[in-house]
Amino acid sequence: MNKVRVRYAPSPTGYLHIGGARSALFNYLFAKKNNGDFVLRIEDTDIERNIPGAEESQIKDLEWLGIIADESINKPNPKYAPYRQTEKLDLYRKYAQILIDKGLAYECYCTEEELEKMKEEQLSRGVKSFKYDRHCLNLTEEEKAKYKAEGRKPSIRLKLPANEDLSFNDLVRGPIKFNSNDFGDFVIIKSNGIPTYNFAVVIDDHLMEISHVLRGEEHLSNTPKQLQIYKYFGWEPPKFGHMTIIVNEKGRKLSKRDGSIVQFISQYRELGYLPEAICNFLFLLGFTPKEANREIFSLDEQIKEFDLVNLSKSPSMFDNSKLKWMNGQYIKKIDNNRYLDLVGKYLDKIDYLKDYSKERKEEIALIFKNEITCGSDIINEINAIFDDTLAFNDEELSLLSNSKSTLSVNTFAKNLETISDVNKETINNLLKESQKEIGIKGKDFYMPIRVLLTHKTHGIEMYNIIDILGKEETIKRLSKTND
Ligand code: GLU
């Protein structure tokens, strides 16, 4: 087999999305698994839709995730450069001319308005998908000159053969059937001289010696068009695999406007997610590991595990709570310095801690290392403890009003008055003794105290809560049941 060379080819029309990041990751894993190259190519030919800064941010976000390209605009291999499509427009025109010279492509002078009319006319005849009617296929030189004189600029269309089998064996889905009759002659170079995606991608994948194309399902219907171009040039196409769509919890295809899911990698970074947790989560989004129930995989383990046959054929559900859980698992495992780095900027946003020393802030932050699911969570966690203005909900009120609860809270508060040194040992002893004293144990005893102090039914150890609030504030809050 030739060297494995795969690519991730974002268009700088937006920032790195979870779908794109997953494509990049799977290509990266496939390359690394096979000692191949992972290429990052910028497909920026849709000029009107390009967004300033999107290219840099795509690259930065991929690097943040640890998906490092072997070749890119910043790390070009002279053999394959340039890596940005708009830097080689002449090259695409040269290849389009080769097709024109062979009679396999032709100039089209139809205007947008004429094409729109053609579409409407076909629609009114009940034609489902529009096909160019080949108006310009056999224009004479005089006709072309006339159009040019009118100021029209030609696009170039591929002349599709009739009834050509364009089926292929998809690496993920198996045999996929297409025929050239499914399409009309499509544009390969627009009238502004810029190639369309379907044309540029073939020229690039061929010249960059790409061996496998792993991309999203939305490109499935582009593949036969690309295969036709390979055929016309007599080039061997790469192998194609199309990854399934990502759906939300309701089973609907993720749209970039779906507000129920955070969709851009930079947003996750802002929220304080860890890149390795995101990669691990993306890895399981459409990939089934051999050990069915295993969920935690480092990037190296993902490389070892990766195998195209285990890519799923059915849509992958984006499970938000799983991502949070996974990030929480990774947060627990990072060392304290990295943890403090992660939460540092959020600690600065907590008003309650404004007058605390850095050391004390960090001490408090460390208490939540096993609790938070992302860095910014720490704001809510800490605010919830300090903020005594939150109202109790009905469930909490009913819990607090039962007699066992009142007794537990009062007893503990009374006993807390007697100790001068609040530390782990004294508090834990006090909790034990208070339970013994009144014969109320476990949940019945702890829950009302916890709810009263934190408005939560679970969380950090009781000793830590009291440590954060201080003895006086704790007693004040516990006395609330008596109000
Ligand atoms: N530029 C295309 C996109 O962003 C890449 C498609 C492909 O991988 O061929 O969707």
Residues whose N, C-alpha, C, O or C-beta is under 5 A from the ligand:
A	BS01	LIG	A9 P10 S11 E43 V201 R215
